[in-house]
Amino acid sequence: QVQLVESGGGLVQPGGSLRLSCSASGIIFSSYTTGWYRQAPGKQREMVASITRGGSTTYPDSVKGRFTISRDNAKNTVSLQMNSLKPEDTAVYYCNAGRVVPSAEYWGQGTQVTVSS
């Protein structure tokens, strides 16, 4: 059974940093495109970072230069380093792993990130 487990969320002041981690059981992250998504109250879930099997990364403009996604193949984990956090970064953050062939997609349970003074 596949399970993705996020950790590292919490409360941080504006301008601060947090590091989220996602560990997987049942799948090997390096065989998937993995990503971090977030969903704020009343808003749609949006992708904030992704990394392909080959290691290419993608970020939306809203977090580019502040967030960094990385993958540790030895530990089978994916991390999201978030710097210069803003109140608008407040959301539940989800880890995702997906592939096209064969089709599969998995989500973690989410971790709350709150940026507030």
Steps between C-alpha positions, in 0.01 A plus 500: 500500500631840401528769764641851481558677830578871529670666793649835591203732489426753768472866591765742378533877489507688170848487354575173674581155362359151523605170353239241411585136446307219339589138550357217294431136558391267223644708216840629395492878457766499231258306274240777521461868441456633852365830610370720773157656479316731734142592567389804692145534636257582220763457230589228253793273558808627316838357420792681666789276399567187301798285413512249217667160503795663329524773761354794307311740725207731437358783711222751447597867506338543841771292673790508253820601674353428844412129489731214408397140444751219540499123500719263701498170314688315775239598760208494255388843612403825331545831678384856452715778639292814539672832566378858527155375589203730457154493659359400160705178521268384777334177387491126542793358307472161330760264360418338166654227288376418152588320181338448161596144408365309676265766627526563873466794737540522874444775756608554856262608774629857509679718751393846613727797442397827662694821441395762750644749744 
